[in-house]
């Protein structure tokens, strides 16, 4: 190798060393919060979601894990260091200071992604229920807010009758119906697509303020549902913050669905930046066929 070529190679290496940190700084800083969940596979699903976000080359992802049992007064994630927080948590209450910091983070423009049982958490935390829009279980009932669904005519209904919040039948594949194809998260998606075997949440209740439903799924009575179209992809505005919420993602099979993965990736980018730059993947499910990624 000539001296000229060696100098050129060294210059290229030096440039790479200088540029790489700058490129890393441009990535979206994301935080997954976990540590307890009524779904025992949460350690695996946290790893899966971390990998899915990192695969886009758009995110750097940290994980903040709360102690699984007892009090954890030192659980104080630095929310303000991140553009988006993803919750895979359903467990004991966070310390008061952590709750206050999270609400402040959201009011001041933070991004939040709610996945499946994260909407079961903190049933009596007023601000959290406002942030997530709708939730189930955790002591939720008519006092938590109306049961929100879409009727057969495509109309939004807010049922304020008495009753519990949260229900699902046995796991099964189900079809997602896109209701808003103009939103950055769902733009380019097929108008209907099959999601892999999962718990189909219905009877979700909450304030449902500043909420936009992007997609629904029909919870058939034969599968333990209400016979109505239930919100499956929706957004909430809270202060200056953006919330992306999906009740999908119960376990390993449901999180291997190419539709769930793309929805998570796109929802997280939108929550962080108010836009989506990712393309719909070629293996995205069709209206009648589930597509599973390898583990």
Secondary structure, 3 states (H helix, E strand, C coil): CCHHHHHHHHHHHHHHHHHHHHHHHHCEEEEEEECCCCCCCHHHHHHHHHHHHHHCCCEEEEEEECCCCCCCCCCCCCHHHCCEEEECCCCCCCCHHHHHHHHHHHHCCCEEEEEHHHHCCCCCCHHHHHHHCCECCCCCEHHHCEEEEECCCCCEEEECCCCECCECCCCEEEEEEECCCCCCCCCCCCCEEEEEEECCCECCEECCCCEEEEEEEEECHHHCCCCEEEEEEEEEEECCEEEEEECCCCCHHHHCEHHHHHHHHHHHHHHHHCCCCCCCCCCCCCCCCCCECCC
